[in-house]
Amino acid sequence: MAARRALKAVLVDLNGTLHIEDAAVPGSQEALKRLRSTSVMVRFVTNTTKESKQDLLERLKKLEFDISEDEIFTSLTAARSLVEQKQVRPMLLVDDRALPDFKGIETSDPNAVVIGLAPEHFHYQTLNQAFRLLLDGAPLIAIHKARYYKRKDGLALGPGPFVTALEYATDTKATVVGKPEKTFFLEALRGTGCEPEEAVMIGDDCRDDVGGAQNAGMRGILVKTGKYRAADEEKINPAPYLTCESFPHAVDHILQHLL
Amino acid sequence: MAVWSERLAGVRGVLLDISGVLYDFGPGGGTPIPGSVEAVARLKRSHLKVRFCTNESQKSRGELVRLLRRLGFDISEDEVTSPAPATCQVLKERGLRPHLLIHEGLRSEFDEIDMSNPNCVVIADAGEGFSYQNMNKAFQVLMELENPVLISLGKGRYYKETSGLMLDVGPYMKALEYACGVEAEVVGKPSPEFFSAALRAIGVEAHQAIMIGDDIVGDVGGAQRCGMRALQVRTGKFRSVPGWAHLP
């Protein structure tokens, strides 16, 4: 740790870290301003499968966060950049609300499959269609592989099981683009001219935010808001670089010790 | 080709897969694969014992046999080993009350099974029944059980309909396994118990039998692991994929 380079970038998770649903974490707007008064670059990174950047931005504005669209990097952004990199025409198995993030992408005569959380598309015929594309060699790109999520009416299947189904049917492996994948964190830094060793990630999910970032070579700070449960910090090895109460505390630590 | 007579030496019984070997499923029931009606008749005229061994799980055994007879095949219900009756036996033996994620056409096979207050999930090729809602319901039943039991009628990846390749039960079984962190119990090919039951029915030992199928894993691999010989046909779901030819 002695050879750590100076901090150049801070990655911040959104839901659970800056805000919880429609309420800001107390003191967060103020803390973000303090962070911005320094020389570090700030990026906002989140796993989302159904909210477009525009949706996220509107919510953040309502909560009076000073954030611009090009500072947000989501798992949908990551999927889009992979699609552009591979120059493929995807069949988009994503929630209709996520479609704006794929605006301008050619989707006719598809030769790839992008799969997110899209209960309204997870039906036999649609999955058969995706399956046939994969069998013809189309790559499978998964926004993430969550097993299930909590809905008002109880637990509901996430995209993971359907990704697994298609993987099994075609004997292939999906490229997963969201947190905690290493490539997600590296992509988020692309264009910043900053190495992983010069970045820190702040989030409430010990495995996906902190573990993922540390695996990519960054430092990880776990905050005890959002989905945090007691002893979460013991779930990963090596342990988080730091565990603290909330985003404002994390910012204070950065200002005092990392700059 | 003299090798063939050696490789077939001592064969007394033939297990025949149905879908993709005898016929392709499709609108109006399906179409026989050219020459197969006559070939089944020739086999039955020979000294060989013939047993139909299928993972068909969209329709009941009775309905399947009626369809095949309409297509011209010489076949009767008691010549068929299929997973639904085998599953009912497992359910009865273990006092299991299933939540069914199956095709409507198969439901009659479970007429005598108690389905109140389910303590397991039975999944079969549900076709259009594989909706998000139905998958979710099965998932929720499993998540509420202390010891979740998932029984799958076969675990095939896909099969061929006249309109193209379709996802079989296997991928949906894998989806539930992944979601719930359980491992399904498979009734049907390639499970050894299933092949043994088919062989017992014609009184033939594994080393005296040959399995004919279009599925390299379910039919060919499964049968060979049980000590049978196996022959893969290039109809049905067969695809010439590099590498497959090198499987033992």
Chai-1 contact restraints between the chains, C-beta under 6 A:
chainA,res_idxA,chainB,res_idxB,connection_type,confidence,min_distance_angstrom,max_distance_angstrom,comment,restraint_id
A,P119,B,Y132,contact,1.0,0.0,6.0,A-B,restraint_1
A,F122,B,Y132,contact,1.0,0.0,6.0,A-B,restraint_2
A,H123,B,S131,contact,1.0,0.0,6.0,A-B,restraint_3
A,Y124,B,E128,contact,1.0,0.0,6.0,A-B,restraint_4
A,Y124,B,F130,contact,1.0,0.0,6.0,A-B,restraint_5
A,N128,B,M166,contact,1.0,0.0,6.0,A-B,restraint_6
A,N128,B,L167,contact,1.0,0.0,6.0,A-B,restraint_7
A,F131,B,L167,contact,1.0,0.0,6.0,A-B,restraint_8
A,R147,B,A179,contact,1.0,0.0,6.0,A-B,restraint_9
A,Y148,B,A179,contact,1.0,0.0,6.0,A-B,restraint_10
A,L155,B,M143,contact,1.0,0.0,6.0,A-B,restraint_11
A,A156,B,N136,contact,1.0,0.0,6.0,A-B,restraint_12
A,L157,B,N136,contact,1.0,0.0,6.0,A-B,restraint_13
A,L157,B,F139,contact,1.0,0.0,6.0,A-B,restraint_14
A,L157,B,A179,contact,1.0,0.0,6.0,A-B,restraint_15
A,G160,B,Y178,contact,1.0,0.0,6.0,A-B,restraint_16
A,P161,B,A175,contact,1.0,0.0,6.0,A-B,restraint_17
A,P161,B,Y178,contact,1.0,0.0,6.0,A-B,restraint_18
A,P161,B,A179,contact,1.0,0.0,6.0,A-B,restraint_19
A,T164,B,K174,contact,1.0,0.0,6.0,A-B,restraint_20
A,T164,B,A175,contact,1.0,0.0,6.0,A-B,restraint_21
A,T164,B,Y178,contact,1.0,0.0,6.0,A-B,restraint_22
A,A165,B,P171,contact,1.0,0.0,6.0,A-B,restraint_23
A,A165,B,Y172,contact,1.0,0.0,6.0,A-B,restraint_24
A,A165,B,K174,contact,1.0,0.0,6.0,A-B,restraint_25
A,A165,B,A175,contact,1.0,0.0,6.0,A-B,restraint_26
A,Y168,B,P171,contact,1.0,0.0,6.0,A-B,restraint_27
A,Y168,B,K174,contact,1.0,0.0,6.0,A-B,restraint_28
A,A169,B,R157,contact,1.0,0.0,6.0,A-B,restraint_29
A,A169,B,Y158,contact,1.0,0.0,6.0,A-B,restraint_30
A,A169,B,L167,contact,1.0,0.0,6.0,A-B,restraint_31
A,A169,B,P171,contact,1.0,0.0,6.0,A-B,restraint_32
